[in-house]
């Protein structure tokens, strides 16, 4: 998994953060894949979320984790 793959999520998370400022909502992230790529995609998303959490991107979102 490359840093480039993880950074693709940054812009999407930034848009969600700005939307949260305009209207309160709960953010739910989900990865769905029918083949072996599912595990890889999940790892990429987890790394991207971890990096955004360090930056405080999700500070205004409710923290309900499953």
CORSULJO-V199793 format. One record per residue. D_LAST is the distance of its C-alpha to the last C-alpha in whole Angstrom. Layout:
# CORSULJO-V199793
D_LAST ; D_LAST
This chain:
# CORSULJO-V199793
24 ; 26 ; 26 ; 27 ; 24 ; 22 ; 24 ; 24 ; 21 ; 22 ; 24 ; 22 ; 19 ; 23 ; 23 ; 20 ; 21 ; 24 ; 23 ; 21 ; 24 ; 26 ; 23 ; 20 ; 17 ; 13 ; 12 ; 10 ; 11 ; 11 ; 14 ; 16 ; 19 ; 21 ; 23 ; 22 ; 22 ; 18 ; 17 ; 20 ; 18 ; 14 ; 16 ; 18 ; 15 ; 13 ; 17 ; 18 ; 14 ; 15 ; 19 ; 18 ; 16 ; 20 ; 22 ; 20 ; 19 ; 16 ; 18 ; 18 ; 15 ; 13 ; 10 ; 7 ; 4 ; 0
